[in-house]
Amino acid sequence: MAEQDPRIGRSGRPVTMRVEFGKIREFAAAIKDENPIYFDEDYAKKEAGGVPPPPTFMMTQGFWDDGRGHIDLGLDLRRVLHGEQEFEYVKPVVAGDTLTAQGRISSVEKRPGKRGGEMTLVTLETEYKNQRGEVCLYSRSTIIETAKPVEKKD
């Protein structure tokens, strides 16, 4: 049986962010999503209980992180790619909520690379809790470290 990678379980410190109506509007406009649920507070309150953020809005959590939430991945960042991102909402999030996010390394996997060598895939899972301490969503990100830099072929 293979040993578990010692990076699994590493975590950063919690990072707190406020979900603000104005920022939701700006984000929706930036991604060209004209759904009135992001712009009309009365409509959103009737339809969803408040103005929800677009699904990928939680990527803005990085702007609230002053470095305390950073996790040492143990990777050579010159060879890193962002492989996958997913969001799992388990409770509604709306403007006015305060979320506390804490990330951890949930898995480390080695796979053979198509160009030779071995790739390392690190999955980060960030848990978000609202101001009531309820888990409302998970964000999962897969980071890929290639075995070696891509070589140019003549």
VOTORTI-682888 format. One line per 2 residues: number of its first residue (from 0); their letters; for each residue x, y, z of N, C-alpha, C. Coordinates in steps of 0.05 Angstrom, whole numbers. Each point is the difference from the previous one (the first is absolute). Layout:
# VOTORTI-682888
NUM = A = X:Y:Z:X:Y:Z:X:Y:Z  ...
***
This chain:
# VOTORTI-682888
0 = MA = 17:-24:0:-17:24:0:18:25:0  -7:19:-18:16:24:-2:-5:19:24
2 = EQ = 21:14:8:-3:19:22:-16:24:-9  -15:12:18:-15:24:-6:19:24:-3
4 = DP = -5:17:-19:17:23:-4:-2:19:24  22:9:11:-1:16:25:-13:27:-4
6 = RI = -4:9:-25:-13:26:-5:-30:-1:6  -12:-24:-2:-29:-2:4:-7:9:28
8 = GR = -19:18:1:-9:11:26:12:27:7  22:8:-15:10:27:5:-22:20:-5
10 = SG = 0:21:17:-21:20:-4:11:28:5  -14:19:-10:6:28:5:-17:10:22
12 = RP = 5:24:9:-17:13:20:-27:8:-12  -21:3:16:-25:10:-11:2:28:-11
14 = VT = -15:5:-21:-2:27:-12:-30:8:-1  -6:24:10:-28:9:1:-5:20:-22
16 = MR = -23:-2:-13:-8:19:-21:-29:6:3  -7:25:-7:-28:8:-1:-11:-2:-29
18 = VE = -23:-11:-2:-13:-2:-27:-16:25:-3  9:18:-18:-12:26:-3:-15:2:-26
20 = FG = -24:13:2:-17:3:-24:14:14:-23  14:22:6:14:14:-21:21:-16:-14
22 = KI = 14:-17:15:21:-17:-12:-13:-23:-17  -24:-9:10:-14:-20:-16:-8:12:-27
24 = RE = -11:24:1:-8:14:-25:24:3:-19  23:10:11:24:4:-16:9:-26:-12
26 = FA = 0:-22:15:9:-26:-9:-18:-10:-23  -26:2:5:-19:-9:-21:3:16:-25
28 = AA = 4:26:2:5:17:-24:26:-8:-14  20:-6:16:26:-8:-12:-1:-26:-15
30 = IK = -17:-19:9:-2:-25:-14:-23:1:-20  -12:23:-4:-21:5:-19:-25:-17:5
32 = DE = -7:-3:26:-24:-15:8:-21:21:7  -20:4:-17:-20:21:4:-25:-9:16
34 = NP = 2:-24:13:-22:-10:16:-8:21:21  -26:8:0:-8:21:19:3:-8:30
36 = IY = 4:-25:5:3:-9:28:25:12:12  20:8:-17:25:12:10:-2:31:2
38 = FD = -20:12:-12:-2:29:-2:-24:13:14  -21:-16:3:-25:11:11:-6:-13:28
40 = ED = 5:15:21:-2:-10:27:-29:-10:6  -20:14:-8:-28:-8:5:-6:-27:-14
42 = YA = 8:-1:-25:-5:-25:-16:15:-23:14  25:4:7:17:-21:12:-12:-9:27
44 = KK = -10:19:16:-12:-7:25:-24:-18:-4  -16:7:-20:-24:-16:-5:7:-28:-11
46 = EA = 20:-1:-18:7:-25:-13:19:-18:16  18:12:15:22:-16:13:5:7:29
48 = GG = -17:18:11:5:8:28:21:21:4  12:10:-22:21:20:0:16:-3:-25
50 = VP = 19:18:-4:16:0:-24:23:-20:3  -2:-22:-16:21:-20:1:24:8:-17
52 = PP = 23:-9:6:23:5:-18:0:-20:-23  11:7:-23:4:-19:-21:16:-24:10
54 = PT = -3:-23:-12:13:-24:11:31:2:4  14:14:-18:29:2:2:9:24:17
56 = FM = -18:15:11:7:24:16:19:-6:22  0:-24:11:17:-6:23:30:1:-7
58 = MT = 7:1:-25:28:4:-8:10:27:10  -18:19:6:8:26:10:10:-1:29
60 = QG = -4:-23:13:10:-4:27:30:6:1  14:-5:-21:29:6:-1:7:29:5
62 = FW = -18:18:-6:5:29:5:-2:6:29  -14:-17:16:-2:5:28:23:-13:16
64 = DD = 15:-17:-13:21:-15:13:26:16:0  10:6:24:25:15:3:24:-18:1
66 = GR = -3:-25:-7:21:-19:0:-3:-21:22  -17:5:20:-3:-18:22:-13:-27:-9
68 = GH = -16:2:-22:-13:-24:-9:17:-17:-19  24:9:-6:18:-14:-18:7:-28:11
70 = ID = 1:-19:-18:8:-27:7:24:-8:-17  21:-9:14:24:-9:-15:-7:-27:-14
72 = LG = 0:1:-26:-8:-23:-16:24:-19:-4  24:9:5:23:-16:-5:5:-6:-29
74 = LD = -6:20:-17:2:-4:-29:19:22:-12  12:-6:-22:17:19:-15:-20:17:-16
76 = LR = -5:25:9:-20:16:-13:6:7:-29  24:-4:-9:7:5:-28:-13:-21:-18
78 = RV = -8:-22:12:-11:-22:-16:-29:-6:8  -14:19:10:-27:-4:10:-21:10:-19
80 = LH = -21:-15:-3:-24:7:-16:-25:-2:18  -20:16:-7:-25:-2:14:-17:-20:-16
82 = GE = -6:-23:12:-12:-22:-15:-30:0:0  -13:6:23:-28:-2:2:-10:17:23
84 = QE = -25:9:-1:-12:15:21:-29:-8:2  -10:-5:24:-29:-5:3:-10:13:26
86 = FE = -25:6:0:-14:12:23:-24:-17:7  -2:-7:25:-23:-15:10:-15:17:21
88 = YV = -23:11:-8:-15:16:19:-19:-18:15  1:0:27:-17:-17:16:-21:16:16
90 = KP = 3:26:2:-19:19:11:1:26:-16  -22:14:0:0:26:-15:21:20:12
92 = VV = 11:15:-18:18:23:7:-12:24:-13  -3:22:15:-12:24:-11:16:25:10
94 = AG = -4:22:-14:12:25:8:-6:6:29  20:8:15:-3:5:28:11:-21:18
96 = DT = 5:-24:-12:12:-22:15:30:6:5  11:-10:21:28:1:5:9:-29:0
98 = LT = 19:-6:-17:10:-28:-3:29:-2:10  5:-22:14:27:-7:8:8:-25:-15
100 = AQ = 23:3:-14:9:-22:-17:26:-11:12  3:-26:-1:25:-13:8:6:-22:-20
102 = GR = 23:1:-12:8:-20:-20:19:-21:12  0:-23:-12:18:-21:8:6:-17:-24
104 = IS = 22:-14:0:7:-19:-21:-15:-26:6  -18:-8:-18:-16:-23:5:11:-25:-14
106 = SV = 15:3:-21:12:-23:-13:25:7:-16  18:-19:-3:24:3:-16:2:-26:-16
108 = EK = 2:2:-26:1:-23:-17:22:2:-21  13:-21:-7:21:-1:-20:-11:-15:-24
110 = RP = 5:11:-24:-8:-13:-25:22:3:-21  1:-19:-18:20:3:-21:-8:22:-19
112 = GK = 19:17:-8:-5:22:-18:1:-10:-29  -14:14:-17:-1:-8:-29:26:6:-14
114 = RG = 16:19:11:25:7:-12:24:-12:15  -6:-20:15:21:-13:16:1:11:28
116 = GE = 10:-16:18:1:9:28:-26:-3:14  -1:9:25:-23:-3:17:-12:27:6
118 = MT = -27:1:0:-14:25:8:-9:-4:29  -1:22:15:-11:0:26:-26:16:0
120 = LV = -22:-11:9:-26:14:2:-6:5:29  -3:25:8:-7:7:27:-28:12:0
122 = TL = -18:-11:16:-27:11:2:-2:16:26  -8:25:-3:-5:18:22:-31:1:4
124 = ET = -9:-3:25:-28:3:6:-3:23:20  -16:19:-7:-6:23:18:-28:-2:9
126 = EY = -3:0:27:-27:-1:12:-8:29:8  -24:8:-7:-10:26:7:-23:-3:20
128 = KN = 3:15:22:-22:1:20:-11:28:1  -26:2:4:-13:26:2:2:11:29
130 = QR = -11:23:4:1:14:26:-13:-16:23  -17:-20:-7:-13:-17:20:16:-26:5
132 = GE = 24:-2:-14:17:-24:4:-9:-23:-17  -19:4:-18:-10:-22:-17:18:-2:-25
134 = VC = 7:-25:-8:14:-4:-25:-19:6:-22  8:18:-18:-18:7:-22:11:-8:-28
136 = LY = 26:-3:-2:11:-10:-25:28:-10:3  8:-15:-21:27:-11:-2:10:9:-28
138 = SR = 25:7:-1:14:6:-25:23:-21:-2  2:-12:-23:22:-20:-4:16:8:-24
140 = ST = 26:0:3:18:8:-22:21:-21:-3  5:-8:-25:21:-19:-5:23:14:-13
142 = II = 23:-2:13:25:13:-10:18:-23:-11  11:5:-23:17:-21:-13:29:11:-2
144 = ET = 19:-16:9:28:6:-4:10:-20:-21  10:11:-22:11:-17:-21:28:-10:9
146 = AK = 8:-23:-13:25:-12:8:24:17:-8  -2:13:-22:23:17:-9:-12:21:-18
148 = PV = 14:22:-4:-10:21:-18:-4:-12:-28  -19:11:-15:-6:-8:-27:24:7:-17
150 = EK = 10:-19:-15:22:5:-18:-9:7:-28  12:20:-12:-7:8:-27:11:-20:-20
152 = KD = -15:-7:-19:9:-19:-21:5:17:-25  22:-5:-14:6:14:-24:-17:-9:-24
***
